[in-house]
């Protein structure tokens, strides 16, 4: 059996080696999960699931520091932000407990026609079946919580495949669930190559696929689903921001900088494209650049670090290439624009890159913010909507009418008013539309998607 070496993205140091699993191991995990779901005598009642999740919270809460260190080390997100991620993950488990009692159906009225008299009808929500989850690297603990805990909460066996760059937080969470009393077959982690994992997508025993990753991979996987398998796909975006002349630039520059440079821009809703009225566009871009230049870039385990490394050196190469292309085509670099090491790229602000540049057309997934000037607000809205991505967006304005107008016109699943595009809490619906995905995340929304309706109709002359 081969091993996977897990390295620190900052300095390339080896953290740990873990065993890789084979296609036969994936088959075994699927068989176990499917067998559990078919055996209704093995299903855990809600009170048992609640007890296990409550114990999970206790264990995680006692290990916040260790979980933070692990997530920061393997994922490269700065320590301070990794601690927030761990606390969010714990809160996500709490949210699942709160929403277990909300898994319920509804009464269906009868007697509205002669054919429906003497009947009582209602629906119940049942677990959908085996859940297969394929995760991404950028939130190595909280993404796993969002893809695993809702399944456990509603009573679905779940198999989770973490990103091969960041499997350790996932493996630890699964261990914690088992320590909390969850029978091992109900949550299984598989660390394997994509070929071995193909059954987690295409096998007819999979009832629900949860995927977080690139659009190209996500849509390809969707095409391989067995008939009847449902899915939620969360892809990336190129989040737009429209800034109105009524906004206070001094107040919004730090907010936008945080939204763009958080986790070195490796977030699917990072601030990427800012459209500012031409009268103050340069001023805003300069202030953004000043914020970027102040940020400390370096070791994510250093509590003073604000921007860590990209996940792999080849991603630094890619970002460097995209920025160079934009600059060669006329973009103005106001800060950054260069790599700081093999693994780190400086927070970068580009002013007016061409509309056909890669930084304007595709998700950067790096610490780069593009600022564009506009003369006409409708033109800015049209440009913001001009890409096939549609995830989260923002508008900064102190004009209520303008806020209502722009939020209605932006093609997005969520529009933040006077906040950056990367805002999220774990109880809100979260997901992309168009090329950015299908289905909704958020603990209770995932719980709903991992259940399905069954209607019961009782006929009796006495009803």
N, C-alpha and C positions, 0 to 999 in steps of 0.2 A: 504494500500500500504506500503510495507516494505522500510526500508532505508539501504543505504550502508554507513558505516563509512570509511572515507578515512584517513589513518594514515601516519605520517611522518616515512619513513623507518629508519631514524637515531635513533630516541629516542622513537618511538612508540606513540607519542602524537597525539591526534585527531586534524585533520585539519578542517574537515567539514563533515556533513552527507548530502547525496544526495538521492533523491527518486529512488528506483529501479523500473524498468518497467517490465510489464508482457508480456506474449505471446500475449495477446490481443492488447497491445500497439504496439508490433512489427508488428502485422497484420495491424493495423491502419496506421503505418508509410509506410508499403509496399503498401497498397491500395492508400494512398495519392501520393506517388512517381510515381506509375504506372499510375494513372489517369492523373497526370501532363504530363507525357511523351506521353500518347496517344492523348492528346489535343494539337494539333500543334498551336492553337491560343494562348496557354499559354507559348509557347517557347519564351525565351528572345533572342533578336537579339544580335549579337556580341558587338555592341557599348554599350548596356545596361550591359552586363556582364563585359565589361572593366570598366565602371563607378563604378560598385559595387566593383570590385577588387581594383580599385584605392582608393576608400573610405576605404576599409578594410586596405590597407597599411597605410593610414593616422591615423586610429584609433590605429592599432598595434604600429606604430612608436611613438605615444604619450603615450604608456603604456609599454614601454620596461622594465622598472624597475619592475612593478607589474607582468608582464608576466614571468620575470626571477625569481622573488621570488617564484611565484606559481609553476613553473616547477621544481626548485631546491628543494622546500619543499616536493612536492608529489613524485618526482622521485628519489631524493637523489643524483643527479649529482651535483658536486660542482658549486657554484655560478658563477665562472668565465666561466666555460664551458656551463652552462645553458644560460648565456647571449649570448654566441656565437650561441647557438641553436636558441634563439629568433631572433637574427639578420638574421640567415640563413632562418628562417621561413618567415620573411618579404621579403627577397630576392626571396624566392620561389614563393610568390604571384606576385612579379614583373616579374619573368621569365614567368609565365603563361600569363600575359598580352602581353608580347613581342611575344609569340608564337601563340596567337589567330589568327593573320593574316596568319599564316602558315598552318592553317587547310584547305587544298585545295587538289583537285584532279589533274588529268592530262588529256591531250588530247590523245585519242586512234586513231592511224592512220587507215583510211579506204581506200578503193580503191586498196588494194594490190591484190585482187582477183576479178574476174568478179562478184561474188556474193555479194561483199561488196561495189560496186560503188554507187554513189549518196547517201552516208550516212555521217553524222557527228556524232562522238561519243566522249564522255568525261566522266570522273568520278568526283563525288563530295564526300566529307567526311561528314558523318552524325553522330550525337551522337549515341552511341551504345544502350542507354536505361538506365534503372535503375542500378546504381552502388551501390554495397554493400561493405563496407570497415570494416574490422576487424583488430584492431591495437594492438601494443605491448606497454610495459611500458617504454622502455629505452630512448626514445626521445618523451616525452609526448606532445610536441607541434609540432615539425617539422615532425614527422611521420604523424600526422593528416593532416598537410598542404599537404604533398605529396599524401595522399589518398583522400582528399576532394577537394582541389583547382583545380587539373586538370579536375575533373568531372564537376565542376561548369564552368570552362573556356570553355569547349567544349559544354556545354548545357545539361548535364546529371543530373537528380535528384540523390542525393546521401544520403545514410543512413550510419552513422558511429557508430560503436560499439567500444569504447575505452577499454583498459585494466582496469579491476576493481580496480587495485592498483593505477592507475593514470588517473582518468576520468576528473579531474578538468580543466586542460589546454584545453582539447578537448571541454568541455562544454563552456568554455570562448571563444574559437575561433568561435564556432557556434553562440554564442550570438553576437560577433563582426560582423560576416557576416550578421546577421539579422539587426543589427544597421546600417550597411552599405547599407541596402536597399534590400537585398536578400529576396524574399518571403519565408516564413518559410518552405513550403513544399519542396523546392529545396535542403535543407540541414537539415537533422534531425539526432540528436544524440539519441541513445538508450543505456541506462545503464541497463544491464540485465545479468542474468545468461546464461550459454551456452545453456541450454535446451530451454529457451525462444527465444534465438537467432537463433535456427536451421533453421527457415524459411529464414533468411538472406543468407543462403547458398543454400538450396535445392529448394526454391520456383521458379517456372517457370517464375515469373515476374522479377526475377533478371537476368539482361543481362551480368553483369560483376562483378566478385568477386575479391577484393583486400585484400590479407591476409598477415600479417606480424606476424611471430611467429615460433614455433617449427616445425621441419620437420614432426614429427609424426602426429601432429594435421593438418598441412597443406595438406599433402597427403590424409589424411582421409577425410577432407572437400572436396577436389577435387573429390573424388569418389562419393560424394553426390550431385554434381551439376546437375541441370536439363539439358536435351539435349539442346545444343546450347549455354549454358552459358559459356562465356570465363573467364579466370582468370589470375591473376598474383600472384605468391606465393613467398614470400621472407623469407627464412629460415636462419639458422645459418651456421657457418663454423668452421674450426679449422685452421686459416690462417697460411700458411707456409712462412718462410723467408729463403733464401739461401744467405749466406755471403761468398764472394770470398776472397781469400788472398790479393787481391789488394785493398780492402776496408780499410778505415781509422777508426780503432776501436774507437778511442777517439771521433770521430765525430758522429758515428752511435749509440753509446750506449744511449745517451739521446733521440734520435729519436725513437729507438726501445722501450725504457722504456715508453715513452709517448703513443706509439701505443698499448702497452700491458696493461698499468695501467689506461688509460683514462676511466672514468666512472666505475672504479673498474673492468675493463675487461668486462663489460656488453654491449658489442657491437658485432654485428654479424661478423665483420671483424677485431676484435682485434688480435694483434700479439699474437700467441699462440705457434707455433713451429718454433724455429730458428735452422737452420742447419749451423754450422760453421766448417771450415777446422780444422782438429785436432791439427794443430800446434799452433793455437791461440784460440781455442774454450774456454778453461778455462779462459784465459785472458778476452775475451769478456764477458763471463758469470759473472765474478767477477765485471767488470765495470758496467754491468747491475744491479747487486745486489747493488752496491754503489749508483746508481741512485734511486733504489727503496727505500733504507734505508733513503734517504734524503727527501722523499715525506711526506708531512703532511697529515695524515689520520684523518678524523673527521667529524664535523658538516658541511654539504654542504652549509649552509647559511653563514658560516664564509668565507670571501673573501680569506683567506690564505690557505684554504683546497684545496688539490690537488686530493685526493682520498676519495670518500665518502663511504656510506654504500652499501651493497647489498640490493636488493629490499625487501627481506623477511628474517627473521632469519633462516628459513629452508634452504635457499640457502647458508648461511654461514656454516650450518651443512654439506651440501653436499660437498662444496669445501674443508672443513676440512677433510672430509672422503676420498675424492679423493687424496688429497695431502699425507695423512697418508699412503694410500695404495701404492702410488708411492715410498715413502721413505722406507717403509718396504720392498719393492721389490728391493731397491738398489739406488734410486735417491739420489743425494746429495743436501741438502738445503743450498743455498748460502745467502739467506735473507728471512725473513718472515717465512712462513710455519706454521703460527698459527693465530688463531682468536685473535682480540684485544678487542672485546666486543661481545655482543649478535648479533650485526648488522654489524660489520666491520671485515674484514680480512686483514692482513698485506700484502703489495705488496711482492710477492714471486717469487724467481727464483730457478728453479730446474735444476740441471745439469744431463744429461743423464738418464732420467727416462726410464724404460723398454718400448719397443715398444708396448707391450700388456697392459700397464697400462691405466686406464681410462683417465688420463690427456694426453695421447698420442693418444687415439683413438676417443675421443668424445669432443665436444665443452665444454670448461670449464665454460665460462661465469662468470668468476671471475678474481681477480687480480693475475693471475699465468702465468708466462712465462716459457716455457721449452726450454732448450738449448741442442742440440745434436751434437756430433762430427761426421765428415765424413772424409774419406781418398780420396774417389773418387767422383768427382762432379756428375757423372751420378747416382751413388748410392743415393746421396742426393736428386736429382730430382725425382728418383723413390720413395723414401720414402715420399717426399713431396706430390706426387700424389697418395699415397697409401691408402688414405681414400675416402669414397664415397662423401665427401663434395668437392665443387669446387666453391669458391666465389672470394675473392681477395687474391693476393699473392705478394711477394716482392723479389727482388734480389738486393744485394748491391755489386757493383763492379765498378772499374774504367777501366775495359777492355771492349771496345765496342763489340768486337766479342763475349765475354762471355755473355754480356747482351743480345745480340740478340739470342744467342743459348738457354740460360735458359728461356727467356720470351716465346720463341716459344714452348718449351717443357712443361712448367708448365700448368697443367689443371686448368684454372681459367678464369673468365669472365673479369678480369682486373689484370694486373701485374704492380706494381710500381717499378721503377728503382731508387734506392738510396732514397727511402722514405718508411715509414711504411705502413702496409697493411690497416690501418684504414683511409687513406686519402680519402676524398670525397668532391666534390663540387656538388651543386644541379642541375647543368645542364649536368652532365655526365651520361651516362647509368650506371645503378646500379642494380645488381641482381645476383642470384646464378644460377649455372647449376648443373646437376646431382641431388644429394639429397638436395642441397642447394636452390633449387627453380626453378621457371619457369617464363618467362616474364621479362620485364625490368622496373625498376623505373627510377627516374629522371623526372623532371617536364614535359618536352616536350615529353619524351618517353611514359610516362603514358597518356598524352593527346592523343597521336597517338593510343595507345591501347584502349582507351575509345571511339574511333570513328570507323566507318566501311565504306567501299566503296559502293557507288551506281553508276552504269553506266547508262548513258542516251544515246540513239541512235536515231538520227533523220534521217528519210528517205524523200528525196525530189528529184524530177527529175532535179531541178535547182542546186543541190549541185555538 
